[in-house]
Amino acid sequence: MPLWQIIPSLLTISFVVTTLLGFHQANALVRIVYRVSAIWMGVLSFTFFASVVCWFIYVPLTLLDLRADPRLIVVVVFGLAFFACVCGLVNAAWIRVTRITVKLPNLQEAWRGRSAALVTDLHLGNVRDHPFTRRVVARLQRLQPDVVFISGDMFDGTKADLDWLVAPWSKLSVPRGTYFVTGNHEEFTNRNKFLDAIGKTGIRVLNNEKVEVDGLQIVGVHDGEAGEPQTLRAVLQSTQLDDRRPSILVAHQPSNLAIAAEAGISLQLSGHTHGGQIWPWSWVAALVHGRFNYGLNRLGALQVFTSSGVGTWGMPMRLGTKAEIVLLRFEAAEEEER
């Protein structure tokens, strides 16, 4: 069998093997092979759909008895597919800032005009590591938000030097604190090791609890509990929310939203979906999560903002989505009625 036929198969198998090995071993070889094979998986995705497009072009032209050079079709379509791969790699590495204004009912004067940064889905591990964290923190320092919320998947869940991966966070100074809850990737194994590493940086871990900052109620629920409807309801009830003041729920996934709405939460901040990360999986994500796949949406009085995240999972590419830090500016809902 020619080498060009063997390499693609080896890379595909390598992605699966290094994904599994990554939970047990942390070394340069695993990281390098994982990164190369993860890029290959992105190439495989685009070239698979390119081959489908080639047939959709060639077959109708043949049935209509129109002359078509199959080689030209393949060169053009696969050329576009490889161009999309390059664009996807560049786009995933390009961190942008999404600015949005959120109007909250009964917002205290102290919070009017203040800003909060939402950072989610860094997926630190075999692809994104210490330098990536440093870039994210540097961007936050330039934005100077009043508070930072990290809604899970700080880590990819693989074995790594966790303290080194998150060390740059210790240099971030935010007036009203930085708050974290776990995502599903921190829940793959015992989450305590991840929480310990994050806690060493000075980030406040919200362990299914409420804190109050200048009158604003901030509730954080870990993904393991937020994914269970009865547990989430019990946690929110235990916080004894004051419905006369606004509240923010930090939870990784935009799920069980009816329970958050029932509890009187004003705003939920989530990630997880990546917006689908690359086309056409963005369509799949939209089917699964509906309108809560990305952006600011409502369920009754509850507002939900879902970020596409700043990192990537698996293939380090984005197409049709963006790597983002979200900067929310708070205003009082009453201002809209005047």
matplotlib code that plots the C-alpha trace (Angstrom):
import matplotlib.pyplot as plt

x = [0.0, 1.4, 2.6, 0.1, -2.7, -1.2, -0.5, -4.1, -5.2, -2.4, -3.2, -6.9, -6.0, -3.4, -6.0, -8.1, -5.1, -3.5, -7.0, -7.2, -3.5, -3.8, -5.9, -3.1, 0.2, 1.6, 4.7, 6.0, 5.4, 1.7, 1.3, 3.0, 1.1, -2.2, -1.7, -0.8, -3.6, -6.1, -5.3, -5.7, -9.2, -10.1, -8.6, -10.5, -13.8, -13.4, -12.1, -15.0, -17.5, -15.5, -15.8, -19.5, -19.7, -17.7, -20.3, -23.1, -21.5, -20.3, -23.4, -26.0, -23.6, -23.2, -27.0, -27.5, -24.9, -22.8, -19.0, -17.3, -13.6, -13.7, -10.1, -10.9, -13.8, -11.6, -8.8, -11.2, -13.3, -10.5, -8.4, -11.2, -11.4, -7.7, -8.0, -10.9, -8.5, -5.9, -8.6, -9.9, -6.5, -6.0, -9.5, -9.3, -6.1, -7.6, -9.2, -11.9, -13.9, -17.7, -19.3, -22.9, -25.2, -27.5, -30.3, -31.1, -34.2, -33.7, -30.0, -28.2, -26.7, -23.3, -23.5, -24.9, -22.3, -20.0, -18.7, -18.2, -16.0, -17.2, -14.5, -15.3, -13.9, -10.2, -9.6, -6.1, -4.1, -2.4, -3.2, -3.8, -1.3, 0.5, 1.2, -2.5, -3.6, -1.1, -2.7, -6.2, -5.2, -3.3, -6.4, -8.5, -6.0, -6.4, -10.2, -10.2, -13.6, -15.0, -15.6, -14.7, -16.8, -15.3, -18.1, -16.2, -13.9, -10.8, -9.1, -9.4, -9.5, -6.2, -3.2, -1.0, 0.9, -2.2, -0.5, 1.6, -1.3, -3.3, -0.3, -0.9, -4.3, -2.5, -1.4, -4.9, -6.3, -10.0, -11.8, -14.7, -13.1, -12.9, -15.3, -15.2, -17.4, -16.6, -17.5, -18.0, -14.3, -13.4, -16.0, -14.5, -12.3, -12.2, -12.7, -10.8, -7.4, -8.6, -10.3, -7.1, -5.0, -7.5, -7.8, -4.0, -4.3, -6.6, -9.7, -12.8, -14.3, -18.1, -19.0, -22.7, -23.2, -24.1, -22.0, -23.0, -20.9, -22.1, -25.7, -25.5, -26.3, -23.8, -24.6, -22.2, -23.2, -20.7, -21.6, -22.0, -24.8, -26.2, -26.8, -29.2, -32.5, -33.4, -29.9, -29.9, -33.3, -32.1, -28.9, -30.8, -33.4, -30.6, -29.2, -32.4, -32.3, -33.8, -36.2, -36.0, -32.4, -30.8, -29.0, -26.5, -26.1, -22.8, -23.3, -21.4, -24.2, -27.3, -29.5, -32.3, -33.1, -36.7, -35.4, -33.2, -36.2, -38.4, -35.8, -36.0, -32.5, -32.1, -29.1, -27.4, -23.9, -22.8, -20.5, -20.0, -21.5, -18.6, -21.3, -20.5, -16.9, -16.7, -19.1, -21.2, -21.2, -22.4, -25.7, -25.8, -25.1, -27.9, -30.3, -29.3, -29.3, -31.8, -31.7, -29.5, -26.6, -25.1, -25.8, -28.2, -31.7, -34.7, -36.8, -39.5, -37.8, -34.6, -31.9, -29.2, -25.9, -24.1, -20.5, -18.8, -15.8, -12.2, -10.5, -11.2, -11.8, -10.4, -9.5, -7.9, -10.0, -13.0, -15.0, -18.3, -17.6, -15.1, -12.8, -14.1, -14.0, -17.4, -17.6, -21.0, -22.0, -24.8, -27.6, -30.9, -33.9, -35.9, -33.9, -35.4, -38.9, -38.2]
y = [0.0, 3.4, 5.7, 8.4, 5.9, 4.8, 8.2, 9.4, 6.2, 6.5, 10.1, 9.2, 6.3, 8.5, 11.1, 8.5, 6.9, 10.2, 11.5, 8.4, 8.5, 12.2, 11.3, 9.2, 10.6, 14.1, 14.3, 16.0, 13.1, 12.8, 16.6, 16.7, 13.7, 14.9, 18.4, 17.0, 14.4, 17.0, 19.3, 16.2, 15.6, 19.1, 18.5, 15.2, 16.9, 19.5, 17.1, 14.7, 17.4, 18.5, 15.0, 15.1, 18.5, 17.2, 14.5, 16.9, 19.0, 16.2, 14.0, 16.7, 18.0, 14.5, 13.8, 17.1, 15.9, 18.9, 18.6, 18.6, 17.9, 15.9, 16.8, 20.5, 20.0, 18.1, 20.7, 23.7, 22.1, 20.5, 23.6, 25.6, 22.9, 23.2, 27.0, 26.6, 24.6, 27.3, 30.0, 27.8, 27.6, 31.3, 32.1, 29.9, 31.6, 35.1, 36.2, 38.8, 40.9, 40.7, 43.7, 43.6, 45.6, 43.8, 45.5, 44.0, 44.8, 46.7, 47.1, 48.9, 52.3, 50.9, 48.5, 50.8, 51.3, 48.6, 45.8, 42.0, 39.8, 36.3, 33.8, 30.2, 27.0, 27.7, 23.9, 24.1, 20.9, 19.3, 22.1, 25.3, 25.8, 28.4, 31.0, 30.9, 31.6, 34.5, 35.9, 35.7, 37.3, 40.1, 40.9, 41.0, 43.4, 45.7, 45.5, 46.3, 44.8, 45.2, 41.5, 38.3, 35.1, 31.9, 29.4, 26.2, 24.1, 25.9, 22.6, 20.0, 17.3, 15.7, 15.0, 18.1, 20.5, 22.2, 24.9, 25.9, 26.1, 28.5, 30.4, 33.6, 34.1, 35.1, 38.3, 39.4, 42.1, 42.7, 45.2, 42.9, 39.5, 36.6, 33.7, 30.1, 27.1, 23.7, 22.6, 19.0, 18.6, 19.2, 16.6, 13.8, 12.8, 14.1, 17.8, 18.7, 18.7, 21.3, 23.4, 23.3, 24.6, 27.4, 28.4, 28.9, 31.7, 33.8, 33.0, 32.5, 29.1, 29.2, 25.8, 25.7, 28.9, 32.6, 35.6, 39.2, 41.9, 45.5, 44.2, 42.0, 38.3, 36.0, 32.3, 29.6, 26.0, 23.4, 21.4, 18.1, 19.6, 22.0, 19.1, 17.4, 19.2, 18.2, 19.1, 22.4, 23.3, 22.4, 24.5, 27.5, 27.2, 27.0, 30.3, 32.1, 34.7, 38.1, 38.7, 42.4, 42.5, 41.2, 37.9, 36.2, 32.5, 31.2, 27.7, 25.9, 24.7, 26.6, 23.8, 23.3, 27.0, 26.6, 25.8, 29.0, 31.0, 29.5, 30.4, 34.1, 34.3, 37.5, 36.5, 33.2, 33.1, 29.9, 28.5, 24.8, 24.9, 26.5, 27.6, 24.3, 25.5, 24.7, 24.3, 22.2, 21.2, 24.7, 23.5, 20.5, 22.6, 24.9, 22.0, 20.6, 23.9, 25.9, 29.7, 29.3, 27.9, 31.4, 35.0, 36.8, 35.2, 35.1, 32.5, 34.6, 37.0, 35.0, 36.3, 33.8, 34.7, 31.7, 32.4, 30.5, 30.3, 31.4, 28.0, 24.9, 21.2, 18.5, 20.1, 23.5, 25.3, 27.6, 28.4, 30.3, 30.9, 33.0, 32.7, 35.4, 37.1, 38.7, 42.1, 42.8, 46.3, 46.5, 48.9, 49.2, 47.8, 50.8, 53.0, 51.1, 52.2, 55.9]
z = [0.0, -0.9, 1.9, 1.0, 1.7, 5.0, 6.6, 6.7, 8.4, 10.9, 11.7, 12.3, 14.6, 16.3, 17.2, 19.0, 20.7, 21.9, 23.0, 25.3, 26.3, 27.2, 30.2, 31.7, 30.3, 29.8, 27.6, 24.5, 22.2, 23.1, 22.7, 19.3, 17.8, 19.2, 17.7, 14.3, 14.3, 15.5, 12.6, 10.3, 11.7, 10.6, 7.2, 7.0, 7.9, 5.1, 2.5, 3.2, 2.5, -0.5, -2.0, -1.5, -3.2, -6.1, -6.7, -6.4, -9.2, -11.4, -11.5, -12.5, -15.2, -16.6, -16.5, -18.4, -21.0, -20.2, -20.6, -17.2, -16.5, -13.2, -12.5, -12.7, -10.3, -7.9, -8.0, -7.5, -4.7, -2.8, -3.2, -1.5, 1.2, 2.0, 2.0, 4.5, 6.7, 6.7, 7.4, 10.2, 11.9, 11.7, 12.8, 15.8, 17.0, 16.5, 19.8, 19.4, 21.8, 21.6, 23.3, 24.4, 26.6, 29.0, 30.8, 34.3, 36.3, 39.6, 38.9, 41.7, 40.9, 41.7, 38.8, 36.2, 33.4, 34.9, 32.7, 33.2, 31.0, 30.2, 29.3, 28.6, 27.0, 27.0, 26.9, 28.2, 27.6, 24.6, 22.1, 24.1, 27.0, 29.1, 26.3, 25.3, 28.8, 28.9, 25.8, 27.2, 30.5, 28.6, 26.6, 29.8, 31.4, 28.5, 28.6, 32.4, 33.3, 36.8, 37.2, 35.3, 34.9, 33.7, 32.9, 32.7, 30.5, 31.6, 31.0, 28.4, 31.0, 30.0, 32.3, 32.5, 34.7, 35.8, 37.9, 34.9, 32.5, 34.7, 36.3, 34.2, 35.9, 39.1, 37.4, 36.6, 38.9, 38.7, 41.1, 42.0, 41.4, 39.0, 39.5, 38.1, 37.8, 36.2, 32.7, 31.5, 30.8, 34.4, 35.4, 33.3, 36.3, 39.9, 39.6, 42.8, 41.2, 38.7, 41.3, 43.5, 40.6, 39.8, 43.5, 43.7, 41.2, 43.3, 41.2, 43.4, 42.8, 43.2, 44.7, 44.1, 46.1, 46.0, 46.6, 46.7, 45.2, 45.7, 45.9, 42.8, 43.4, 41.7, 41.7, 40.5, 39.8, 38.7, 35.6, 37.4, 39.5, 36.8, 34.5, 37.0, 37.1, 40.7, 41.9, 40.1, 41.6, 45.1, 44.7, 43.5, 46.3, 48.9, 47.7, 48.9, 46.0, 46.7, 43.7, 44.4, 43.2, 40.0, 39.9, 37.6, 37.2, 36.0, 34.6, 31.8, 29.6, 28.4, 29.7, 32.3, 31.6, 32.8, 36.3, 36.3, 35.1, 37.8, 40.5, 39.4, 37.8, 35.8, 33.6, 32.9, 31.4, 29.7, 27.0, 26.0, 22.5, 20.8, 18.3, 16.6, 16.1, 12.4, 9.5, 9.1, 12.7, 13.6, 12.0, 14.3, 17.4, 16.4, 16.1, 19.5, 21.4, 19.4, 19.8, 22.9, 20.8, 20.7, 21.8, 24.0, 24.2, 26.5, 28.2, 29.8, 32.2, 32.1, 29.8, 28.6, 27.0, 25.4, 24.3, 21.5, 23.8, 23.4, 22.8, 20.8, 21.3, 19.1, 15.7, 16.5, 13.8, 13.6, 10.6, 10.8, 14.6, 16.5, 19.5, 21.8, 25.1, 25.8, 27.4, 28.9, 29.9, 32.5, 32.4, 34.3, 32.5, 33.6, 31.3, 28.3, 29.4, 29.8]

ax = plt.figure().add_subplot(projection="3d")
ax.plot(x, y, z, "-o")
ax.set_aspect("equal")
plt.show()
